[in-house]
Amino acid sequence: MARHRAHSGADAPKEPHSVSLKVLRLSRPSLSYQYPLPAANTKISDKASLNFPSINVDTQFILTPNLTLPPTFGSAYVGETFACTLCANNELADDTSRVITSVRIVAEMQTPSQVSSLDLEPSDTNANDGLQKGQSLQKIVRFDLKEEGNHILAVSVSYTETLIGNDFQAASGRVRTFRKLYQFVAQPCLSVRTKSSELAPLEVDNKSLGPYGKTRLLRFALEAQLENVGDGAVVIKQTRLNPKAPFKAISLNWDLERPDQAETSPPILNPRDVLQVAFLVEQEEGQQEGLEALQKDLRRDGRAVLGQLSIEWRSSMGDKGFLTTGNLLTRKRA
């Protein structure tokens, strides 16, 4: 888990708690690497440097079919789902006469803009029947990362500690609680830069204005550069422009449907790679919704709102990512 930032509780620090808390991030494994020796006249076997030697080994390929667990916390990216497991462990010694019951875990996430209470999986958050010595209560937390910057996972643990007398009856009991904070940074995985250009308007017949009446429909070209600023490769599954009325959007990218084109695989972006995407944005003929607001924006600011760009991706091991930009505007008219 990330660096342990602080520790506080209602009990005095001189007396250790009977329950400990472990927080571990849930991440997908990655393919293990190997570093084969070059073929040469040597007495050293070409399998000597392999992580998992076997009969059928490709000594020219650096990736193995074996998976390895993440060695560190790793990076947390905006648009992905952060997940971790919370483990409350009974640390009582075998010869003690105390018992632990009513263990409860509560978690919240502090983002740069707000504090959100987190749901725990499974939903039952109380161990009323007691936590036996050496046992643990485990809960899973999931949180969609939507902001850049520092995030703090705050976890509170409360439990009842009961002293059992010689007659096997409860002699005394007390409720104890403590709270721990864990900090990590959410950083962007994709950097998005956009540019819009106004095209020549499309003139269509307007029957309400007579046989020679024409309506000029606005048209724009929207370009976007997607740069992978993360640590690993990603697959761009979809880029979609959600237009604002009265506009409609046509994708000019790999997913463009053409009868003479075979299905194209989604592009792969390695770290620092840049992908250029484009959309044709046209005013819909006869669309009245949003028309008045568009005309008002053009008169006041000389700019129009085209819509929002949505991007979906997956990491090399299948982690999902999703990003939606703010409203994209046209250039200001001179």
N, C-alpha and C positions, 0 to 999 in steps of 0.2 A: 504494500500500500504506500501512499505518499508519505512525506515527512510528517511525523507526529508533532503537532504544533503546540498543544497545550494540554493540561490535565487539571481538572478541578473536581471537587465533590463536596457533599455536605458533611462527610466524616473527616476527622482529623487525619492528616497524612501519616502520622506515626503508626497507625494501625492498618495493616494491609487489608485489602478487600478479599473476600472469599470467592468472588467471581472475577475473572479476567475477561478482557475484550480483545479479540483479534479481528482485524478488518483486512480482507484480501480482495484484490481486484479480480473480476472474472474476465478473462481474455481468451481469445481463440489461440490455439497453438500455431506454430509456424513450421515450415519444412526445415529439416536439419541440413547444415552445410557440411561438405567434406572437401578436403584439399588433396587431390590425387597427386602422386609423384609422377614426374615426366618419365616416359618410357626411355630406358637407357640400359646399357650393358653394365649392370650392377647386381650385386648379390642381394640387395634389399628387395623384398617383395613389393610389388606395386600396390598391395593391399595394406601395407604397414601404416599408411597415414589415414586410412578410412575410419570413420566413426563406427560403422557397423559392417565389418567385412562379411561377405557371403560368397557363394559360388558364382552367382550371376551379378556382376558389378560393372557399371559403366565408369571406367576410370577417366573418362574425358568430361564428365558432367559433374558440376559442383553441387547440385541439389540431390538429396537422397529421398527415398520414399518414406522416410521416418519422420515423425513429428516430434517437436521439442517444445516444452512448456516455456512461457515467457520468463526470462530470468529477472526482469525488473518491472517496475510499475508501467513503463512505456509512456506513450504520448496520448493525451486526451484531445480529440478533435471536435470542433463545433460541427453539428449536424449528425453526430453519431450518438449512440445510447451508451451512457456510462453505467456499468453494472459492477456490483461488489457483493460479497457475502459477509455478514456480521455474525461472529461466533462468540457467544457468552459461555465461558467454560467454568465448571465447578472445580476450584483449586484446593478444596479441603483435603487434609491428610486423612489416611484410612483410620487412624486412631482417635479422631476427634468425635465429640458428642454433639456436634452441631449439624443441622440440616438446612438445605436451601430450598425455598419454595417461592412461587409467584414471581418468577423471573420475567421481566418485561423490557423490551428494547424499543426505543423510539428514535427516529432519525429525521433530520431535516438537512436541506441543502441551501447554503447561503451563496447566492450568485452576486455579481456586481450590482444588480438592480433590485433584487427581492430575496425573500426567504420563503422556501417552499417545504411543506411537510411531505414526507415520503411514505408511500405505501410499502409494506413489507410482505414478502412472499415466503411461506404461506401466510394467510391472512390472520390466523390466530396468533396473537402477539404475547400471550401469557402462558407460562409453564406452571399452571396451578398445582399439578400433581407433584411438583418438586423436580429438582435437578440432582440426580445421583452423583456421587463422587466420581470424578473423571469424565462425566458426560458433558455435552455441550448443546446449547440451543442455537440453531443456525437460521438466519433469515437472509433473504436476497433483496437488494435494493436496485432499482433501475431508474435512471434519470436521463431525459433527452437534453443534450447540451445545445443551447441556443445562443449563448453569449460567449464572447472572448473574455479572457481575464481570469483572475483568481476565483476559485470556487472552494468552499469550505464545507466538508461533510461533518456535521455535528451529530454524535451518537450519545444517547443517554441510556444507562442501564440501571434498573432498580430491581431489588429482590428483598425477600424476607429471610432473615437469618434467625433460626430458632435453636435454643439450647435445650437439649434433652437431659432430664435428670436421671438419677439412679433407678427410679420407678418407671422409666421409659415414658414419662409424661413430659409435656412441654413445660419447662421451668421458666423460661423468659424468651422474649422475641423482640426483634427490632427490624425496621425497614431501613435499608441502606441504598444509597444511590451514588453514581458518579457519572461524569460526562467527559468525553474526549472529542477533540477536534482534529480533522485531517485536511490538509490543504493541498490542492493541485491546481494547475493552470490549464485552461481550455484554450487551444490555439486553432487557427484556421487550417483546414486541409486543402481547400481550393480558394484561390484568389480570383475574383471576377472583375473584369474591366469591360465596360460597354461603351459603344459609340452609335449614334443614330444619324442617318442622313435622309433628308427629305427628297423624294422622287417627284417626277412630274405627275400632277394629278390626273386621274382617270375621268374622262368626261362621258356621262351616260345621259340618255334621253330622259327628260322629266315631263310626263304627260300633263301634269297640272299646270305647266307653264306654256302649253301650246305646242304646235308641231316643231318649233325651232328652239324650245327650251332645253337647256342643258344643266346638269348638276355636276359639280366638280367634287370628286371623291378623293380625299387625302390618301397619300401612300408614303410609307417610310421603309427604309432598310435599317434593321437593327443588327449590329454585330457585337459579339461578346468573345473575349479572350478568357479561357479557363486555364489557370496555371496551378499545377500540383506543387504546393508549398509544404507538403507533409514529408514524412520519412520513408514511405513505401509507395509502391505502385498502386494505382486505383483503376477500375474499369468504369467508364462513364456509361451508365445504363440508359439514361434519358435526359434530354434537355428540352424543356417545354416552356413556351411563353404563354402566360395566362393573360390574354388581352383585356383591356378595359373597354367597355362599350363606348362608342359604336364601332370599335375596331375588331378585326379578325386577324389571326396570325397563321402564317404558313411556314413550316420548317423547311429550310434549305440545306439540311444536314444529311448525315448518313442514313437517317430513318425516313428520308423522302421517298414516297411511294411512286415508282415508275414501272410501267409494264415491261420495259426492256432491261431492267436492272435486277440482278439477283440480290438475295438478302445479304446485307452487310453486317459484319460483326461489330459490336460496340468498340469504340477506340480505347486503348490502354494508355494511361499517362504515367510515365515514370517520374520520379522526383525531378522538379524543375522543368518538366515538359509543359508545352503550351498547346492548347487546342482552340482553334478558331471555329465559332459557330455563327450562323446568321439566320435571320427571320425576315420575311416579307410581311409588313403590317399594313393592312388596307382598311379603309372605312367601308363598312357594309352598306350596300345599297338598300334604301328604304328603312334602315334601322334608326328609330327615333330615340331609343333608350341611350342616355348619355350624350346625345347630340347637343342639347342646350348647354351642358356643363363644358363640353369641348369648345364650343364657340366662345363661351365666357372666358375660359382659360387662355385662348388664343388672343382675344382682345386685351386682356389684362396683362398677361405675362409674355405672350408670344411663344408659349410652349404648350405642348400637349402631353398628357400621361398616356403612355402606350400600354403599360401593364407590368407584371412581375415575372421574373425569370426563375423557374424551378429546375433544380438539378438533382439527379439521383445518381449515386455511385456505390460501388462495392470495393472493399479492400481485396488484397490478393488472397485472403483466407475467408472471404465472404461476409465481412462485417458491412452492414448497411449504413449509408450516409445520405443525408437529405439537406438541401439548402435552398432557401427562397430569398431573393433579393427584395429590396424595397421597390417602390414605384419608380419605373424608368421613364425619364422625360426626354422629349425631343430637344434639339438645339433651339436656342432663342432666335426668333426671326429678326432680321435686321430692320 
